[in-house]
Structure formats: C-alpha cells, structure tokens
C-alpha cells in the first residue's frame, strides 16, 4: 500500500477510535459532587454511621439506536440478550403505546431532555417505565430525556417495585424530566442505591391526594442532588416512607396544595437535607408524623414510626402555611437554616431536636402533649 494511503487509513482508524470514545463519554453518567460541608457535618454528628449510595456499573460497548416510531422495548430486549448495553433514543417524540419494561445492565439515554421526548399516548393507561418485583433489576441508568404523561387515568411515570428478598439496586436517573403523570411521577418501592441528579419531577399527581411527584417506600441509600419536585397537582413534592440513609442536596419544592416533604414510618432514619428549599406549601413544608403506616387512622406517638436522626443544614423553609411539624423525632439537628412561614415555623411534639445557628421568624413551638397541638393542623394528614 502506498505511504499516503497508509497515512489516510491510519488517520481514519484514529478518528473512528476517537469517535467511539466520545460516544461512550456521552452515554456515561457523571458522578454527583457532594459538598465538603456535608461530609464534615455527617462526621461531626454521626461519626461514620451514614452509608452512602453505590453507583451503577455501565456496559457501553453494545449500542442500539432507536428513532421515533421504532420499538424501544425491542431494543431493550436485544440489549438484555447481549448481557447489557446502551439503548440510544434519537431526538424527536417517541410515542408510548405500552409500558416500557426496564431491565438490568441497561443505559437508556436520549439526546437531551429538550430533544428526546417520550410521550404517553391517550390509549395507554399503565406506567411509562415499569419494573415488577421479579426479576431483580440492577445497574440501570436513565439519562438525558423527558418522560411526559397526559394527566389521564392513574398512571405512574416510573414505577419500580422490589421485594425484600431481592431488592432492585443501583438505579440512576440523571438529567431527565418526568412530568404530567396522573399518579406518581416516580414511585420506587423496596429498591436500594438510588441516585437522582439534575432532574425535574413536576406536575404529577393529578389522580388524587395520595399521588406525589416522587414517592419512596421502603428504600435504603438514596442520593438526590439538584432536583426540582415543585408543583405537584394534588399530592406532595416528595414522600420518604420507611427510608434510611438519604442525602438530598440543593433540591427544591414549591407550590403544593398539601405538604412539601413527608418523612415517616419504621426504619426511617439518617436523613440529611442540605440546601433544600421548600416554599408555597398550602399545608406543612416538612411533615414528619409518627403514625403506623398500616394503621394510620389510629394515632400513636411511638418513635418507631417517626424518622430518627434527621439533619437540616442550610435549608430555606419560607412562605408555607406551616414550616415544620414533627412528632417523636429524636437525635436530630437544625443547622444554619432559615424559617419564615405564615403560621408556626417549627412545631415539635415530644421531640429531641437541637437548633444550631438557625432563625425562626414565627417561632419554634415545643409541645409536650397532643392536646397542645394546633387545632388547625390535623393529626393525620
């Protein structure tokens, strides 16, 4: 082969190699940056007791591209048969006529959340993305796309239901929108090691008051960073029920008809909220009750059913009807935070919460008996 042709051939090979590397970088998730202050406070208050999330593993060598109109499910099944890989959703509107079943070792990635839109069709009544309790799903990444519902029926945007014996694990959502789903935007149950980064979960929950933008139930090891859970239609911004080892930093909830954040029930503990902004909630911004989830209409003050070991650091809880109403919450701290709400800023019933360098415009009320609880704040909300 002439020397010039050899050089051209080598150049082509180099360009192909660089193109493959660039493509892999586009499909790869980015690690979440956790501020050093968070680590410092965790060490000071909890020593080394907090357990952080594990990141998913990615197989980026096998890639299937899907254009609008082509089957996303077929592509996922082909990737699954290869032991994992990437389903790359090209820009445009992908209309969903049936639930997409997600599988292990999958990276489902679009070209950007303003470019790759997955839109629920009017005839589809089920969830957009779904994982049932069997088989166990691990190492799943969803990034750079929008999953949009129609507010019709009672459908979840993303529904993941695991089992205690084999929980789903290492699930990451990065740079995605999940909007306008009639039930939860995202509902994850019995799933461990969840990462949500730079995501918007908004305008979900039009089907009823029990539906929220994000609903975690019996989950462990959660990292949320720079997520916006504002404007739930009927429910809450984010509900953490029976969740342990949660770090939520730089998140936002605005304008809810009910509560902003609810954290409750057994196994709820080690919850760290850093630079969380909650405003415009018609009820309580931070609602931490102590009911038995399975007997919630019978009032109890048992700490077993309330979150323990909670830290609020540099949080802004403003312009809500009530700021924080907590019952039987212990071993907890409010640090460097600002409260300025219409009624009580912080109401604590039989709690052990230490305040450090925080301000309360409407006061910090301590209750020793349920009869002192404000009558216009329902015991069971």
PyMOL commands that set and color helices and strands:
alter all, ss='L'
color gray80, all
select helices_A, chain A and resi 3-27+36-46+72-81+293-295+303-305+370-372
alter helices_A, ss='H'
color red, helices_A
select strands_A, chain A and resi 63-66+85-89+92-96+100-101+106-109+116-120+129-131+138-148+158-161+168-179+186-189+191-197+200-202+214-217+220-225+238-241+244-249+252-256+261-264+269-274+277-281+284-288+308-313+316-318+322-327+332-335+338-340+346-349+353-356+359-360+364-367
alter strands_A, ss='S'
color yellow, strands_A
deselect
rebuild
show_as cartoon
